[in-house]
Amino acid sequence: MLIQHLPPESATWTALRNGLSDEELAEQAGKGEPEKGRWSQLEQLLAANLDATRRVEYVLICANTDKKSKRPDPPKPTPRPGSKPVRPKPQLSLATAEFLFQLTR
């Protein structure tokens, strides 16, 4: 289908969305997953700009913070469609550390 390749803000997609009944809109809103939706080039550029601004702010804060003071966590990137969220690094427990220590003996 050719319209699947149109940008989400196109007149065709807007007309299709505007043609949905209230029940269809409510159904789609209930099961909607906006992070899986398509983004236009403008939205991609805006997210990249937001990420860059957050990184600059983070570097500025770190550069002006005493070395002994607690620094903020680095900014997380704006979630984009089709990308999985960043998983936190697993923490090494004492039991696992002891097990690994025993392996090196």
C-alpha distance (Angstrom), angle and dihedral (degrees) to the residues before:
residue distance angle dihedral
M1 . . .
L2 3.78 . .
I3 3.79 97.1 .
Q4 3.81 91.4 63.5
H5 3.80 88.0 73.4
L6 3.79 95.1 52.6
P7 3.81 117.7 104.8
P8 3.82 113.8 -96.8
E9 3.81 91.9 -115.4
S10 3.82 92.9 55.1
A11 3.79 120.3 124.3
T12 3.84 90.4 -115.0
W13 3.82 94.8 55.6
T14 3.81 90.7 42.9
A15 3.80 90.8 52.5
L16 3.81 91.1 48.5
R17 3.81 91.7 50.3
N18 3.80 91.8 46.1
G19 3.81 89.4 51.8
L20 3.81 94.1 59.2
S21 3.79 118.3 108.5
D22 3.81 121.2 -121.2
E23 3.81 90.1 -103.9
E24 3.82 92.6 51.9
L25 3.80 90.9 47.8
A26 3.82 91.5 49.7
E27 3.82 90.7 48.6
Q28 3.80 92.9 50.2
A29 3.80 92.4 44.7
G30 3.80 90.5 53.9
K31 3.79 94.6 53.7
G32 3.79 98.0 29.8
E33 3.78 120.6 133.8
P34 3.79 106.1 -172.0
E35 3.80 92.4 -177.2
K36 3.81 87.8 66.2
G37 3.79 93.4 50.9
R38 3.77 125.1 101.7
W39 3.77 119.8 -97.3
S40 3.76 125.0 -148.7
Q41 3.79 120.4 -124.8
L42 3.81 88.8 -103.0
E43 3.81 91.3 55.9
Q44 3.82 90.9 48.0
L45 3.81 90.6 51.2
L46 3.80 91.5 46.8
A47 3.81 91.3 52.1
A48 3.83 90.4 48.6
N49 3.80 89.6 50.0
L50 3.81 91.2 49.8
D51 3.81 91.4 49.9
A52 3.82 91.7 49.3
T53 3.80 91.9 48.4
R54 3.80 91.3 50.4
R55 3.83 91.1 49.7
V56 3.82 91.8 50.2
E57 3.81 90.3 49.0
Y58 3.81 90.3 49.3
V59 3.82 92.7 50.0
L60 3.80 90.8 47.1
I61 3.80 91.6 51.9
C62 3.81 92.3 46.7
A63 3.82 92.2 47.8
N64 3.80 91.1 52.9
T65 3.80 97.6 43.3
D66 3.80 123.3 93.1
K67 3.79 112.9 -105.1
K68 3.80 90.1 -121.6
S69 3.80 94.0 51.6
K70 3.78 123.7 91.6
R71 3.77 111.4 -97.2
P72 3.79 124.0 -146.8
D73 3.78 121.4 -103.2
P74 3.80 114.0 -95.2
P75 3.80 113.3 -95.7
K76 3.78 118.8 -94.0
P77 3.81 116.0 -126.7
T78 3.78 118.7 -107.2
P79 3.82 108.5 -95.6
R80 3.77 112.5 -108.4
P81 3.78 130.2 -160.7
G82 3.76 112.9 -89.5
S83 3.79 95.4 18.3
K84 3.76 123.4 107.0
P85 3.80 120.0 -128.5
V86 3.78 115.9 -99.1
R87 3.78 110.2 -98.4
P88 3.78 117.1 -136.5
K89 3.79 116.0 -110.4
P90 3.81 111.5 -100.5
Q91 3.78 114.3 -108.9
L92 3.77 119.2 -123.8
S93 3.80 109.0 -119.1
L94 3.78 123.2 -147.7
A95 3.81 90.9 -112.1
T96 3.79 92.0 53.0
A97 3.79 91.4 45.5
E98 3.81 90.4 51.7
F99 3.81 90.6 48.3
L100 3.80 91.3 51.7
F101 3.79 90.7 46.4
Q102 3.80 90.0 53.8
L103 3.82 90.4 51.6
T104 3.80 92.1 56.9
R105 3.81 93.9 55.1
